[in-house]
Amino acid sequence: MWARMALRAWAVLVLLFLFVPILLILFYAFNTSNVQSWPIPGLTTRWFTATWNDSSVRSSLGLSVQAGLAATALALVLGSCAAFAIHRTAFFGRDAVSLLFVLPLALPGIITGIALNAFFSFNGISLSLWTIIVGHATFCMVVVYNNVLARLRRTQGSLIEAAMDLGANGFQVFRDVTLPLISTAVVAGAMLAFALSFDEVIVTTFTAGAETTLPVWIFGQIRHGILLPEVNVVVSFVILVTIIPVVIAARLTGGGGTARVPAAR
């Protein structure tokens, strides 16, 4: 009994350690003063208006959304195809190939960023929005791959075999059986990929050139220490945009996909 209570208390302390600083940032976004001190003297929303009127913030937001959506689309195609290839085919070294797909997510972002920067420089590729998209897709693809592969491993092979026995061709099997089974995993993977891309700063720093996304803008303003109230607003926005897809993805992947197969026609 005492051990259970101690573990619960420890879990609460860990959660407080992780989330109290985040809550403080949210409070500071409404601070009437531009000095970060506690307790805050009052609440105001004027920093939200000032942040939105800042052209550099809007430009960085637009770039973050573009990079996130494009990287997510690219990750969906590559990650899903890789998951199908690993699941449906057997070949020598399949486990090693699967490990290589997961490796970019396990490596520190600075290593991935430096490696990509060296690759672009060696091939004479100018840093731009497209290099950001390629950089983000390298680790966004991993979450799509993991989600789709996990769902494929839980899929009942008898459903696909039954559809083929009833005369369905490969495209019909994919459209009417496989896709409904993995749809929640694909959507969850896309949301996680977008969340990862939207708040990535290290890889963007090495692959962005003169363009900046919101995380890079935050990093630069913290170094200068001039627009801290606006930084708090932008950080709060990034936190919300990151948390919401993660929560939805967790809800989607919590249930199975078998029940989503449409009724026989």
VENUR-V90798 format. One record per pair of residues at least 12 apart in sequence whose C-alpha atoms are under 8 Angstrom apart, sorted by the first residue. I is the first residue (numbers start at 1). J is the second residue. If there is no record, write none. Layout:
i = <I | I>
j = <J | J>
This chain:
i = <25 | 25 | 25 | 26 | 26 | 26 | 28 | 28 | 28 | 29 | 29 | 29 | 29 | 29 | 29 | 29 | 29 | 30 | 30 | 30 | 30 | 30 | 30 | 31 | 31 | 31 | 32 | 34 | 34 | 47 | 47 | 47 | 48 | 48 | 50 | 51 | 51 | 51 | 57 | 57 | 59 | 60 | 60 | 60 | 60 | 60 | 61 | 61 | 62 | 63 | 63 | 63 | 63 | 63 | 64 | 64 | 64 | 64 | 65 | 67 | 67 | 67 | 67 | 67 | 67 | 67 | 68 | 68 | 68 | 68 | 68 | 68 | 68 | 69 | 70 | 71 | 71 | 71 | 71 | 71 | 71 | 71 | 71 | 72 | 72 | 72 | 72 | 72 | 72 | 72 | 73 | 74 | 74 | 75 | 75 | 75 | 75 | 75 | 75 | 75 | 75 | 76 | 76 | 76 | 76 | 76 | 78 | 79 | 79 | 79 | 79 | 79 | 79 | 80 | 80 | 80 | 80 | 80 | 82 | 83 | 83 | 83 | 83 | 84 | 84 | 86 | 86 | 87 | 87 | 87 | 101 | 101 | 102 | 102 | 104 | 104 | 104 | 105 | 105 | 109 | 109 | 110 | 110 | 112 | 112 | 113 | 113 | 113 | 113 | 113 | 113 | 113 | 114 | 114 | 116 | 116 | 116 | 117 | 117 | 126 | 127 | 127 | 127 | 127 | 128 | 128 | 128 | 128 | 128 | 129 | 129 | 131 | 131 | 132 | 132 | 132 | 132 | 135 | 135 | 135 | 136 | 136 | 136 | 136 | 140 | 140 | 140 | 140 | 140 | 141 | 143 | 143 | 143 | 144 | 144 | 144 | 144 | 144 | 144 | 144 | 145 | 147 | 147 | 147 | 147 | 148 | 148 | 148 | 148 | 151 | 151 | 151 | 151 | 152 | 155 | 155 | 155 | 156 | 159 | 160 | 160 | 160 | 163 | 176 | 176 | 177 | 177 | 180 | 180 | 180 | 180 | 181 | 181 | 181 | 181 | 181 | 182 | 183 | 184 | 184 | 184 | 185 | 185 | 187 | 187 | 188 | 188 | 188 | 188 | 188 | 188 | 189 | 191 | 191 | 191 | 191 | 192 | 192 | 192 | 194 | 195 | 195 | 195 | 195 | 195 | 196 | 198 | 198 | 198 | 198 | 199 | 199 | 199 | 199 | 200 | 201 | 201 | 201 | 204 | 214 | 214 | 218 | 218 | 218>
j = <232 | 235 | 236 | 232 | 233 | 236 | 40 | 229 | 232 | 45 | 47 | 48 | 229 | 230 | 232 | 233 | 236 | 42 | 43 | 44 | 45 | 46 | 47 | 43 | 44 | 229 | 44 | 228 | 229 | 229 | 230 | 233 | 230 | 233 | 230 | 230 | 233 | 234 | 214 | 217 | 213 | 211 | 212 | 213 | 214 | 217 | 213 | 214 | 213 | 129 | 211 | 212 | 213 | 214 | 197 | 198 | 213 | 214 | 198 | 129 | 130 | 132 | 133 | 136 | 197 | 198 | 133 | 136 | 193 | 194 | 195 | 197 | 198 | 194 | 133 | 133 | 134 | 136 | 137 | 140 | 193 | 194 | 197 | 137 | 140 | 141 | 190 | 193 | 194 | 197 | 190 | 137 | 141 | 137 | 138 | 140 | 141 | 142 | 144 | 190 | 193 | 141 | 144 | 186 | 189 | 190 | 141 | 141 | 142 | 143 | 144 | 145 | 148 | 144 | 145 | 148 | 149 | 186 | 145 | 145 | 146 | 148 | 149 | 149 | 152 | 98 | 149 | 149 | 152 | 153 | 142 | 145 | 142 | 146 | 138 | 139 | 142 | 139 | 142 | 202 | 203 | 202 | 203 | 135 | 203 | 135 | 202 | 203 | 204 | 205 | 206 | 207 | 203 | 206 | 135 | 206 | 207 | 206 | 207 | 209 | 207 | 208 | 209 | 210 | 207 | 208 | 209 | 210 | 211 | 208 | 211 | 207 | 208 | 203 | 204 | 207 | 208 | 203 | 204 | 207 | 197 | 200 | 203 | 204 | 192 | 193 | 194 | 196 | 197 | 193 | 189 | 192 | 193 | 185 | 186 | 188 | 189 | 190 | 192 | 193 | 189 | 185 | 186 | 188 | 189 | 182 | 185 | 186 | 189 | 181 | 182 | 185 | 257 | 182 | 181 | 257 | 258 | 258 | 177 | 173 | 177 | 178 | 177 | 261 | 262 | 261 | 262 | 257 | 260 | 261 | 262 | 257 | 258 | 259 | 260 | 261 | 257 | 257 | 252 | 253 | 257 | 252 | 253 | 249 | 252 | 245 | 248 | 249 | 250 | 252 | 253 | 249 | 245 | 246 | 248 | 249 | 245 | 246 | 249 | 245 | 241 | 242 | 243 | 245 | 246 | 242 | 214 | 215 | 238 | 242 | 214 | 215 | 238 | 242 | 215 | 213 | 215 | 216 | 216 | 234 | 238 | 231 | 234 | 235>
